[in-house]
Amino acid sequence: MSSDDAPTESPVLPAPVTTPVTTVAPGLTPKRLFRLLAIAEAITWTVLITGLIMRATLGLDWAVLVGGSIHGFVFLGYAFTAALVGVNQRWPLGLIVLGVVFAIVPYATIPFEMRLLKDGRLEGSWRREPTDHPADGNVVNRMLLWFMARPLLLTVLAVLGIAVVFTVLLLIGPPGGRD
């Protein structure tokens, strides 16, 4: 066997470069985030409905307070996620609004998410760099790109923002008024 026939060693490749997005939440694609929140929103409908049944049959008013609070917080998280993913995936505004509206109907986020999957509207990764797409120049898309470069900041501000909205809504009172 000549030296030309000898097996060559594989070159040592440098470690892959990680971006802040993969460092903070590896594998959390728009599709996975949307699915997670769509399912969570549907599950919290069950929690709320169970609380309503417990109040009606057992007189446990606290069950609606707990179930409603959990559902309300997750609903706001889902609405934020629908907007975030919708902008990232360049959905038309009407589709983003429809996504939020579907959360008002019990369990409707699941078939909505399935339709988005079927239509390929959840495919792709987070946009972190501007492209030549005309929408990339508008304020909303520039903000998206800026925040996608800072996912931890986006997460913290989203949770705090949702908490503030949730608190304001609690102070206003539950849907349908207080008893």
C-alpha positions in Angstrom: 0.0 0.0 0.0 1.5 3.3 -1.1 1.4 6.5 0.9 -1.2 7.8 -1.6 -3.5 4.9 -0.7 -3.2 5.5 3.1 -6.4 6.7 4.7 -6.4 10.3 5.5 -7.3 11.8 8.8 -10.5 13.9 8.9 -9.6 17.5 9.4 -10.6 18.9 12.7 -13.6 21.2 12.1 -14.0 24.3 14.3 -16.9 24.3 16.7 -20.1 25.6 15.2 -20.8 29.3 15.9 -23.9 29.7 18.0 -26.1 32.7 17.8 -27.9 34.2 20.8 -31.1 32.5 19.7 -29.7 29.0 19.7 -27.9 29.7 23.0 -31.0 30.9 24.8 -33.6 28.4 23.4 -32.1 25.8 21.2 -34.6 24.4 18.8 -37.4 26.8 19.7 -38.6 27.6 16.2 -41.6 29.7 15.3 -43.5 26.5 14.7 -42.6 25.0 18.0 -43.4 28.2 20.0 -46.7 28.6 18.3 -47.7 25.0 18.8 -46.7 25.1 22.5 -48.8 28.2 23.1 -51.8 26.9 21.0 -51.9 23.7 23.0 -51.4 25.5 26.3 -54.3 27.9 25.4 -56.5 24.9 24.7 -55.5 23.1 27.9 -56.3 26.2 30.0 -59.7 26.3 28.4 -60.2 22.9 30.1 -59.0 24.3 33.4 -61.4 27.3 33.1 -64.4 25.1 32.1 -63.6 22.7 35.0 -63.6 25.7 37.4 -66.9 26.9 36.0 -68.4 23.4 36.6 -66.9 23.2 40.1 -68.5 26.6 40.9 -71.9 25.6 39.5 -72.0 22.1 41.1 -69.9 22.5 44.3 -70.1 26.2 45.0 -66.3 26.6 44.7 -66.0 30.2 43.5 -62.2 30.0 43.9 -62.0 27.4 41.1 -63.1 30.0 38.6 -60.7 32.5 40.0 -57.8 30.1 39.7 -58.8 28.6 36.3 -59.7 32.0 34.9 -56.4 33.5 36.0 -54.4 30.7 34.5 -56.4 30.8 31.3 -56.2 34.6 31.1 -52.4 34.7 31.4 -51.9 32.0 28.8 -54.4 33.6 26.5 -52.3 36.8 26.6 -49.2 34.8 26.0 -50.8 33.1 23.0 -52.0 36.4 21.6 -48.4 37.8 21.9 -47.0 34.7 20.3 -49.5 34.8 17.4 -48.4 38.4 16.7 -44.7 37.6 17.1 -44.8 34.5 14.9 -47.2 36.2 12.4 -44.8 39.1 11.9 -41.8 36.8 11.7 -43.5 34.5 9.1 -44.9 37.6 7.2 -48.6 36.7 7.7 -51.1 39.2 6.5 -52.5 41.3 9.4 -55.9 39.7 9.0 -54.4 36.3 9.7 -52.6 37.5 12.8 -55.9 39.0 14.1 -57.7 35.7 13.2 -55.2 33.8 15.2 -56.0 35.9 18.3 -59.7 35.7 17.6 -59.5 31.9 17.5 -58.2 31.9 21.1 -61.6 33.3 22.2 -63.4 30.2 21.0 -62.7 27.2 23.2 -60.1 24.8 21.7 -60.0 26.6 18.3 -56.3 27.3 18.5 -55.6 23.7 17.8 -57.4 23.5 14.4 -56.0 26.9 13.6 -52.5 25.7 14.2 -53.1 22.6 12.2 -54.3 24.7 9.3 -51.2 26.9 9.5 -49.1 23.8 9.4 -50.9 22.4 6.4 -50.5 25.7 4.6 -46.8 25.9 5.5 -47.2 29.2 7.3 -45.2 28.0 10.3 -42.1 26.8 8.3 -38.8 28.6 8.7 -36.6 30.0 11.4 -36.6 33.2 13.2 -35.6 36.2 11.0 -32.5 37.9 12.4 -31.2 39.6 9.4 -32.9 42.1 7.0 -33.5 40.9 3.5 -34.6 42.8 0.4 -38.2 42.0 1.2 -40.1 45.3 1.2 -41.7 44.7 4.6 -38.3 44.5 6.3 -38.1 48.3 6.1 -41.2 49.0 8.2 -41.0 49.7 11.9 -42.6 46.5 13.1 -40.1 44.3 11.1 -37.1 46.4 12.2 -38.2 45.9 15.8 -38.6 42.2 15.2 -35.1 41.9 13.8 -33.7 44.0 16.7 -35.4 41.8 19.3 -34.5 38.5 17.5 -30.9 39.5 18.0 -31.7 39.9 21.7 -34.0 36.9 22.5 -33.5 37.0 26.3 -34.5 40.7 26.4 -37.5 39.9 24.2 -38.6 37.1 26.5 -38.2 39.2 29.7 -40.1 42.2 28.2 -42.8 39.9 26.8 -43.4 38.2 30.2 -43.3 41.6 32.0 -45.6 43.2 29.4 -48.1 40.3 29.6 -48.0 40.5 33.4 -48.8 44.2 33.3 -51.7 43.7 30.9 -52.9 40.8 33.0 -52.8 42.9 36.2 -54.6 45.8 34.5 -57.3 43.4 33.3 -57.7 42.0 36.8 -58.1 45.5 38.2 -60.8 46.2 35.6 -62.6 43.0 36.4 -63.5 39.7 34.9 -65.4 39.4 31.6 -69.1 39.8 32.2 -68.5 41.9 35.4 -68.2 40.9 39.0 -71.0 39.0 40.8 
